[in-house]
Amino acid sequence: MTYEQAQAYIASLAPRGWRLGLDRMQAFADRIGLQDALGAPGGPQFIHVAGTNGKGSVTAYLQSILVEAGYRTGAFFSPFVFDPRERVQLGREMISRDDLAALTEELQPVAESFSDTAFGGITEFEFKTALGFLYWKRKQCEWVALEVGLGGRLDATNVVTPKASVIVSIGLDHTSILGNTLEEIAYEKAGVIKPGVPVVVGKMPGEAMHVIERVAEEQGSPVWAYGREVHWYPCNEVHTPAGVHENLQPGIPGEMQAHNLALAVAAIDAVGLRPDKRALESGAQFAFAPGRFQTIEYRERRFLLDGAHNPDAADVLVAGLRDVLRDQQVVLITNMVAGHEPQSFYREIAALVRSAHVVPIDFHRALPVQDTAQALKTMAPTQAHSSIAEGIDAAVKETADDDVILVTGSFYLVGEVGRALGVTGS
């Protein structure tokens, strides 16, 4: 099987949708011999990261610190932004094309055998998650920074028994799947808390925190909460119950990155690892997560790519923009996927932009261009375009050298626009 054939097969599983449930994923893992690779002694150990926003950044900080500390480190990111291989990593490198093709060829017949059972066919996300687990086992990883796909309790990644869990944030997103209230969503995210395993919790609304603490108490799991047991100080210090860590500079730009770095450092402390000062400093500084307040120069214009796609993330994005903007104009390139509410997402962003350009996303859940344009046009002058290239051209023509072209609304959109600008995942 070639790499292209492997990607085509994985993509062919997408129409099966997203299945929340662990029974089939556990059966798949057992069939491919992962019994000793999901947190058992001697196999890869996991730090499991859930949350509405910020979980990719926390995963990136964990990955970077563990690599700098000298551990053989795996990482899993969801979704990818520019290259599908971003999902499964070893060290700071994406899985190779050859490894992905070989593992896909090996796993395909096992995955297809489920189609004739009561479980039904393996989904795309289940397949990619299992591929990652098998890859990290074969590569003899010591630690894996594992990002949840959706929710937590019934997410395919939740077949692991981690050494620590992290819940970064709780907000109203994917409400049709996870629940319509903060309490309901918090309960789903809190499903990553395992008996006796410590959980690090980020800044979040009181009603969500109440649910998480109740679940942790039921599980007998210690809670380290941001602002209580975990602190970030502007002098670039992180304080946790295990100690004080100085001179930590977040390497990922954005308004919430100090918070996210503090959670990652706390999780490292909570599992009992003690990286030296250099490893913590370098791990913080060299962390990278694509599509998070990422700046690209193209055709003498400054493009700012950010995968924000819900109101809480929009608020953080706007705060970050206000910090860096002087007199520059902001022009928006955007669209969203189903499951998110355009009106509430664009409300704060629209106040900063001169105009908006809505472009299509090549994804089966993408909102029609006209629907998003209709939602936006009451907030800012808006044009609908038939292609991303057309939207980029229009945005470039109406901006000056020092203006900002903001690309946001979906990581799928950020990936497509980034690739059009020449960005790769490597």
Secondary structure, DSSP 4 states (H G I P E B T S, - for coil): --HHHHHHHHHHTGGG-----SHHHHHHHHHTT-TTSSS-TTS-EEEEEE-SSSHHHHHHHHHHHHHHTT--EEEE-SS-SS-GGGGEEETTEEPPHHHHHHHHHHHHHHHHHGGGSTT-PPPHHHHHHHHHHHHHHHTT-SEEEEE-SSSSTTSGGGGS--SEEEE----S-SHHHH-SSHHHHHHHHGGG--TT--EEE-S--HHHHHHHHHHHHHHT--EEEBTTTBEEETTTEEEETTEEE-----SS-STTHHHHHHHHHHHHHHTT----HHHHHHHHHH---TTSSEEEEETTEEEEE----SHHHHHHHHHHHHHH-SS--EEEEE--BTTS-HHHHHHHHHTT-SEEEE---SSTTBPPHHHHHHHHTTTS-EEE-SSHHHHHHHHHHT--TT-EEEEES-HHHHHHHHHHTT----
